[in-house]
């Protein structure tokens, strides 16, 4: 790649604190248990207390004390603070990998903010103590608001888009109510609640991957808004470039933004084996005959481009049995964003229907590496030879003749799928 593309309109990344950045259980679980014992209140297990984490201090105290009079309530709260402060010096720490993740996001130009149900002064103290305060442009506490929804809305006033990273239901619901995507810190306190997020991250490093991918989706969305034609996004690339995964994740993004979507896989429109292999030149035959592009145009793309509502069932080829036993229903109207994913995509007769073209660029050495990892267990070692003698020559001819990199609106360097990057110019 010649250069990494720069974009001053990167989305604001909004982080929750406890359970996302800060391992607050190391400080507060035993502090609360000690305070409960001193106050003569019922013991709470670690799991019980963790289920309360993410609530505002008022809600947390109410769950712990029920009907305590105000005087004893204030004393109990001071006990928690006392024991927490004594543990803070020794036990306060970030989750492993958080500092590195924040540093890379910051170095790549992503603006960062913090949104917590806890008190603002507490959040500022934790960020400073753990030496990550310089990464954040804003801290917003939801303590005095009904929920995080309003706090996030305030944070987004100066930004065209945002991403919420958290671990609890209230994080993901607040993101949904603000029409921004959410990422679950799966290592936090959320348990099954993380399934409510749009994207999952098992580690802070995976948060970084998701943020980088979402920022690319944001760039595609901007291109879509600039288009006056029917909204059809093509996701193209050579074999193993990550097209299907990218398209699935892009559809999640659009749905988080309140869009109606449909994902169409070009693989579903394969022709039978005899048709694909007809002709003397196997490379050219595959290019010309692999897919039934005419069916795709006739039943879906042409009527949609004319503003018609499409609701059709098609009987399509099952590649393994080589029989037309696969049934797909396609429903869309003028407000639906169509995501069409596949190889050899930007060709007649369907080339004219794309409002935004995306190309995932991967070196052919990487193609072979991924093919060995993905396909040998399923098809055997000899299948790699097929890549070398057929599939890669097919792709090279397509690249030379149709020039999809040069003609695409968005080009993504996807050689490292954990660090996808927009690029200014193709090679």
C-alpha positions in Angstrom: 0.0 0.0 0.0 1.2 3.5 -0.8 -0.3 5.3 2.2 -2.8 5.1 5.0 -5.8 7.3 4.5 -6.4 10.1 7.0 -9.9 11.0 8.1 -10.6 13.9 10.4 -14.2 12.7 10.9 -13.4 9.7 12.9 -16.1 8.6 15.4 -15.9 9.4 19.0 -15.1 6.3 21.1 -17.0 6.5 24.4 -15.8 4.2 27.2 -17.5 2.9 30.3 -15.2 2.8 33.3 -15.8 -0.1 35.7 -15.6 -3.4 34.1 -14.4 -2.0 30.8 -11.2 -0.1 31.6 -10.8 -0.4 35.4 -10.8 -3.6 37.4 -12.9 -2.1 40.1 -13.8 -5.4 41.6 -10.3 -5.7 43.0 -11.0 -2.6 45.1 -14.7 -2.5 45.8 -15.8 -6.1 46.4 -13.9 -6.6 49.7 -14.4 -2.9 50.6 -18.2 -3.3 50.4 -18.1 -6.7 52.2 -16.1 -5.1 55.1 -18.5 -2.2 55.3 -21.5 -4.6 55.4 -20.0 -6.5 58.2 -19.2 -3.4 60.2 -22.7 -2.1 59.8 -24.3 -5.4 60.8 -25.9 -5.9 57.3 -26.3 -9.2 55.5 -23.3 -10.4 53.6 -23.2 -10.2 49.8 -21.2 -12.6 47.7 -18.8 -11.5 45.1 -21.2 -12.5 42.3 -24.1 -10.6 43.9 -21.9 -7.5 44.2 -20.7 -7.8 40.7 -24.3 -7.9 39.4 -24.7 -4.4 41.0 -21.6 -2.9 39.4 -22.6 -0.5 36.6 -25.4 1.0 38.7 -25.2 4.6 40.0 -23.9 5.0 43.6 -27.4 5.8 44.8 -28.9 2.6 43.3 -26.0 0.5 44.5 -26.3 1.7 48.1 -30.1 1.2 48.0 -29.6 -2.4 46.9 -27.2 -3.0 49.8 -29.0 -1.3 52.6 -32.8 -1.3 51.9 -34.4 0.5 54.9 -31.4 2.0 56.7 -32.2 5.5 58.2 -30.3 8.4 56.6 -27.8 8.8 59.5 -26.7 5.1 59.3 -26.8 5.3 55.5 -24.2 8.2 55.5 -22.1 6.2 58.0 -22.3 3.1 55.8 -21.3 5.1 52.7 -18.3 6.5 54.6 -17.2 3.0 55.6 -17.2 1.9 51.9 -15.2 4.9 51.0 -12.7 4.3 53.8 -12.1 0.6 52.9 -12.1 1.4 49.2 -9.5 4.2 49.6 -7.3 1.9 51.7 -7.3 -0.7 48.9 -7.0 1.7 46.1 -3.2 2.2 46.5 -2.4 -1.5 46.2 -5.2 -3.0 44.1 -6.3 -0.3 41.6 -5.3 -1.5 38.1 -6.5 -1.5 34.5 -7.4 -4.7 32.7 -4.4 -6.2 30.9 -4.0 -4.6 27.5 -6.2 -1.5 28.1 -3.3 1.0 28.2 -1.9 -0.3 25.0 -5.3 -0.2 23.3 -6.0 3.3 24.4 -2.5 4.5 23.3 -3.0 3.1 19.8 -6.5 4.5 19.4 -5.1 7.9 20.5 -2.1 7.7 18.2 -4.4 6.9 15.3 -6.4 10.0 15.9 -9.6 8.7 17.5 -11.2 11.1 20.0 -11.9 9.3 23.3 -14.5 10.1 26.0 -15.6 8.5 29.2 -19.2 8.0 30.2 -20.0 6.5 33.6 -22.9 6.0 36.0 -20.4 6.8 38.8 -19.5 10.2 40.0 -17.5 12.5 37.7 -14.8 13.2 40.4 -14.4 9.5 41.1 -13.9 8.8 37.3 -11.4 11.7 37.0 -9.5 10.4 40.0 -9.3 6.8 38.6 -8.1 8.0 35.1 -5.4 10.2 36.7 -4.3 7.5 39.2 -4.0 4.9 36.4 -2.2 7.5 34.1 -4.7 7.3 31.2 -6.4 10.7 31.7 -4.4 12.3 28.9 -6.1 10.1 26.4 -9.6 11.4 27.1 -11.1 14.7 25.9 -14.2 14.5 28.0 -15.7 12.8 31.1 -19.5 12.6 31.4 -21.2 11.3 34.5 -24.8 9.9 34.1 -25.3 10.0 37.9 -27.6 13.0 37.8 -29.4 12.0 34.7 -32.1 9.3 34.2 -29.6 7.1 32.3 -26.5 7.1 30.2 -28.7 7.9 27.1 -28.7 11.6 27.9 -25.0 11.7 28.8 -24.0 10.0 25.5 -26.3 12.4 23.6 -24.4 15.4 25.1 -21.1 13.8 24.2 -22.1 13.3 20.5 -23.1 16.9 19.9 -19.8 17.8 18.3 -19.3 14.5 16.4 -21.0 12.9 13.4 -20.8 9.4 14.8 -19.8 7.6 18.0 -19.0 4.1 19.4 -20.0 2.9 22.9 -17.7 0.5 24.6 -19.0 -1.1 27.8 -19.9 -4.2 29.6 -23.5 -3.8 30.9 -27.0 -3.6 29.6 -27.3 0.1 30.3 -24.3 0.8 28.1 -25.7 -1.1 25.1 -29.3 0.3 25.5 -27.9 3.9 25.7 -26.0 3.2 22.5 -29.0 1.9 20.7 -31.2 4.8 21.8 -28.5 7.2 20.3 -28.2 5.1 17.1 -24.6 4.3 17.5 -22.9 0.9 17.5 -21.8 -0.8 20.7 -18.9 -3.0 21.6 -19.0 -5.4 24.6 -16.0 -5.7 26.8 -16.5 -9.5 27.3 -14.0 -9.7 30.1 -16.0 -7.3 32.3 -19.0 -7.7 34.7 -21.8 -8.1 32.1 -22.1 -11.8 31.9 -25.0 -12.7 29.4 -25.7 -9.0 29.0 -22.8 -8.6 26.6 -25.0 -10.4 24.0 -27.0 -7.2 23.7 -24.1 -5.4 22.1 -23.6 -5.1 18.4 -20.0 -6.4 18.5 -18.1 -8.6 21.0 -14.5 -8.2 22.2 -12.9 -10.9 24.4 -9.9 -8.7 25.0 -9.0 -5.0 24.8 -7.0 -5.8 21.6 -10.3 -6.9 20.0 -11.9 -3.6 21.0 -9.3 -1.9 18.9 -10.0 -4.2 16.0 -13.7 -3.5 16.2 -13.2 0.3 16.5 -11.0 0.4 13.4 -13.5 -1.7 11.4 -16.4 0.5 12.5 -14.5 3.6 11.5 -14.3 2.1 8.0 -18.1 1.4 8.1 -18.5 5.1 9.0 -16.6 6.2 6.0 -18.8 3.9 3.8 -21.9 5.4 5.3 -20.6 8.9 4.4 -20.2 7.8 0.8 -23.7 6.4 0.9 -25.1 9.7 2.0 -23.4 11.4 -1.0 -25.0 9.0 -3.5 -28.4 9.8 -5.1 -28.9 6.4 -6.5 -30.5 3.3 -5.0 -28.3 2.3 -2.0 -26.3 -0.7 -3.1 -23.0 -1.3 -1.5 -20.6 -3.8 -3.2 -18.0 -5.6 -1.0 -15.4 -7.1 -3.3 -12.0 -8.6 -3.0 -10.0 -11.7 -4.0 -10.6 -15.1 -2.5 -10.1 -15.2 1.4 -9.9 -11.4 1.6 -12.5 -11.4 4.4 -15.5 -10.2 2.3 -18.2 -12.2 4.0 -17.1 -11.3 7.5 -16.7 -7.7 6.5 -20.2 -7.6 5.0 -21.9 -9.2 8.0 -20.2 -6.7 10.4 -21.1 -3.8 8.1 -24.7 -4.9 8.2 -24.6 -4.8 12.0 -23.3 -1.3 11.8 -26.0 0.0 9.5 -28.7 -1.6 11.7 -27.2 0.1 14.8 -27.7 3.3 12.9 -31.4 2.6 12.3 -31.1 1.5 8.7 -33.1 -1.3 6.9 -30.7 -3.7 5.3 -30.4 -6.9 3.3 -27.2 -8.9 2.7 -26.9 -10.8 -0.6 -24.1 -13.3 -1.1 -22.9 -13.7 -4.7 -22.0 -17.3 -3.9 -25.7 -18.1 -3.7 -25.9 -17.3 -7.5 -23.4 -19.9 -8.6 -24.1 -21.7 -11.9 -23.9 -25.6 -11.9 -20.5 -27.2 -12.2 -20.9 -28.1 -15.9 -21.7 -24.5 -16.7 -18.8 -23.2 -14.6 -16.3 -25.5 -16.2 -17.4 -25.2 -19.9 -15.0 -23.8 -22.4 -11.3 -24.5 -23.3 -9.8 -21.9 -21.0 -10.7 -22.8 -17.4 -9.7 -19.3 -16.1 -11.8 -17.4 -18.6 -14.7 -19.9 -18.4 -14.9 -19.4 -14.6 -14.9 -15.6 -15.0 -17.7 -15.7 -17.6 -19.8 -18.6 -16.3 -19.3 -19.0 -12.5 -22.3 -16.8 -11.5 -25.8 -16.2 -12.8 -25.5 -12.4 -12.8 -28.5 -12.1 -15.2 -30.8 -13.7 -12.6 -29.5 -11.3 -9.9 -30.1 -8.3 -12.1 -33.5 -9.4 -13.3 -35.0 -10.4 -10.0 -33.4 -8.0 -7.6 -31.1 -5.2 -8.8 -33.1 -3.9 -11.8 -36.5 -3.6 -10.1 -34.9 -2.1 -7.0 -33.1 0.5 -9.2 -36.6 1.4 -10.6 -37.9 2.1 -7.1 -40.0 -1.1 -6.9 -40.6 -3.1 -3.8 -38.9 -6.5 -4.1 -40.3 -9.6 -2.4 -39.2 -12.7 -4.2 -38.2 -16.3 -3.5 -35.5 -17.8 -5.6 -34.4 -21.5 -5.8 -30.6 -21.3 -6.0 -27.7 -23.7 -6.3 -26.3 -25.7 -3.3 -22.6 -25.8 -4.1 -21.9 -29.1 -2.3 -24.7 -31.1 -3.9 -24.6 -29.1 -7.2 -28.4 -29.1 -7.2 -31.0 -26.2 -7.0 -32.2 -27.0 -3.5 -31.4 -23.7 -1.7 -34.3 -21.3 -1.3 -33.7 -17.7 -0.4 -36.3 -14.9 0.1 -35.3 -11.4 -0.8 -37.3 -8.5 0.6 -36.4 -4.8 0.1 -37.9 -1.4 -0.7 -36.5 2.0 -1.7 -35.3 2.6 1.9 -33.3 -0.7 2.1 -29.5 -0.6 1.9 -28.4 -3.6 -0.1 -25.0 -5.1 0.7 -23.8 -7.3 -2.2 -20.7 -9.4 -1.4 -18.6 -11.6 -3.6 -15.6 -12.1 -6.0 -15.6 -10.9 -9.6 -18.3 -8.4 -8.5 -17.8 -5.2 -10.5 -18.7 -6.6 -14.0 -21.5 -6.4 -16.5 -24.4 -6.7 -16.3 -24.6 -5.7 -12.6 -21.7 -3.2 -12.4 -24.0 -0.2 -13.1 -26.1 -0.8 -10.0 -23.5 0.0 -7.3 -23.8 3.3 -5.5 -20.6 2.6 -3.4 -17.9 0.2 -4.3 -15.7 -1.3 -1.5 -12.6 -3.4 -2.2 -10.7 -5.4 0.4 -7.1 -5.7 -0.7 -5.0 -8.7 0.3 -1.7 -9.9 -1.1 -1.7 -13.3 -2.9 0.9 -14.7 -0.5 -1.6 -13.9 2.3 -4.4 -15.5 0.2 -2.4 -18.8 0.1 -1.7 -18.6 3.8 -5.4 -18.2 4.6 -6.4 -20.9 2.2 -4.1 -23.4 3.9 -5.5 -22.5 7.2 -9.2 -22.5 6.1 -9.5 -25.0 3.3 -7.0 -27.9 3.7 -8.9 -29.5 6.6 -12.1 -29.5 4.5 -10.8 -30.2 0.9 -7.3 -31.7 1.5 -3.8 -30.4 0.7 -4.3 -30.7 -3.1 -6.8 -27.9 -3.0 -4.0 -25.4 -2.6 -2.8 -26.3 -6.1 -6.2 -25.3 -7.4 -5.7 -21.9 -5.9 -2.4 -21.6 -7.7 -3.6 -22.9 -11.1 -7.1 -21.5 -11.2 -8.5 -19.2 -8.5 -5.5 -16.9 -8.3 -5.1 -16.6 -12.1 -8.9 -15.9 -12.2 -8.4 -13.0 -9.7 -5.3 -11.7 -11.5 -7.1 -11.5 -14.8 -10.2 -9.8 -13.1 -7.9 -7.3 -11.5 -6.1 -6.5 -14.7 -9.3 -6.3 -16.9 -11.8 -4.7 -14.5 -9.4 -2.7 -12.3 -11.6 -2.9 -9.2 -9.1 -1.2 -6.9 -8.8 1.9 -9.0 -12.6 2.1 -9.5 -13.6 1.5 -5.9 -14.8 4.4 -3.6 -13.3 2.7 -0.5 -10.2 0.5 -0.5 -9.3 -1.4 2.7 -5.9 -3.0 3.4 -7.1 -6.2 5.0 -3.8 -8.1 5.1 -4.0 -7.9 8.8 -7.6 -8.4 9.6 -7.0 -7.2 13.2 -5.8 -3.9 11.8 -8.0 -3.1 8.8 -7.0 0.3 7.3 -8.4 2.7 4.7 -5.8 3.4 2.0 -5.5 6.5 -0.2 -4.3 4.7 -3.3 -4.1 1.1 -4.5 -0.8 -0.3 -5.4 
